[in-house]
Amino acid sequence: MSWLLLVIAGLLEVVWAVGLKYTHGFSRLVPSVITIVAMIASMALLSWAMKNLPVGTAYAVWTGIGAVGASITGILLLGESVSLLRIASLGMIVFGIIGLKLATH
């Protein structure tokens, strides 16, 4: 259950990371509210997951999911650049996340 909470927390991190772009410095109400709610929910789920997972593993997986998700969202929805090096680097983060999951007892 902790891993599921952690994955959801990571996905919510993607929501708030991308949402920050649309808040325009928190000057737009709806994107700002969505972003803040996603931030709070993401942090709460991360905290609950850390009850049973090592802090280093949980935090690294959470930020990894957020980084990969935000990068993919940027490429697919925001027209950010894509290159072989960028995709390979994201792949290494994913392999690191998988490694951390496999190494956690």
C-alpha positions in Angstrom: 0.0 0.0 0.0 2.9 2.4 0.7 4.2 2.0 -2.8 0.8 2.8 -4.3 0.6 5.9 -2.1 4.0 6.9 -3.2 3.2 6.5 -6.9 0.1 8.5 -6.6 2.1 11.2 -4.7 4.6 11.2 -7.6 1.8 11.6 -10.1 0.4 14.5 -8.1 3.8 16.0 -8.1 3.7 16.1 -11.9 0.3 17.8 -11.7 1.6 20.6 -9.5 4.9 20.9 -11.3 3.2 21.4 -14.6 0.4 23.5 -12.9 3.0 26.0 -11.7 3.5 27.0 -15.4 -0.2 27.9 -15.7 -0.5 29.8 -12.4 1.5 32.8 -13.8 3.1 33.4 -10.4 -0.1 32.4 -8.6 -2.0 35.3 -10.3 -4.6 33.0 -12.0 -7.2 31.6 -9.5 -8.2 28.2 -11.0 -4.7 26.9 -11.9 -3.4 28.2 -8.6 -6.0 26.3 -6.6 -5.4 23.1 -8.6 -1.7 23.4 -8.1 -1.9 24.1 -4.3 -4.4 21.2 -3.8 -2.1 18.9 -5.8 0.9 20.1 -3.7 -0.8 19.4 -0.4 -2.2 16.0 -1.5 1.2 15.0 -2.9 3.0 15.9 0.3 0.4 14.2 2.5 0.6 10.9 0.4 4.5 11.1 0.5 4.3 11.5 4.3 2.0 8.5 4.7 4.2 6.4 2.4 7.2 7.3 4.5 5.7 5.6 7.5 6.7 2.2 6.0 9.4 3.1 3.4 12.9 4.4 4.0 13.1 8.2 3.6 15.8 8.2 1.0 14.0 5.6 -1.2 10.6 7.3 -0.8 12.0 10.8 -1.6 14.1 9.6 -4.5 11.2 7.7 -6.1 8.8 10.6 -5.5 11.1 13.2 -7.1 12.0 10.7 -9.9 8.4 10.2 -10.8 7.8 13.9 -10.8 10.9 14.7 -12.9 10.2 12.0 -15.5 6.5 12.9 -15.6 7.0 16.6 -15.9 9.6 16.1 -18.6 7.3 13.8 -20.6 4.4 16.2 -20.2 6.6 19.1 -21.3 7.6 17.1 -24.4 4.1 15.9 -25.3 1.9 18.9 -24.3 4.2 21.9 -24.2 6.4 21.4 -27.2 9.6 21.1 -25.3 12.6 19.8 -27.1 13.3 16.1 -27.4 16.6 14.4 -28.1 18.1 11.0 -27.7 20.2 12.2 -24.8 17.1 13.6 -23.0 15.2 10.3 -23.5 18.2 8.2 -22.4 18.6 10.4 -19.3 14.9 10.0 -18.4 15.3 6.2 -19.0 18.2 6.2 -16.5 16.0 7.9 -13.9 13.3 5.2 -14.5 15.8 2.4 -14.1 17.0 4.1 -10.8 13.4 4.1 -9.5 13.0 0.5 -10.4 16.3 -0.3 -8.7 15.2 1.5 -5.5 12.0 -0.5 -5.5 13.8 -3.8 -6.0 16.4 -2.9 -3.3 13.7 -2.0 -0.6 12.8 -4.9 1.6 
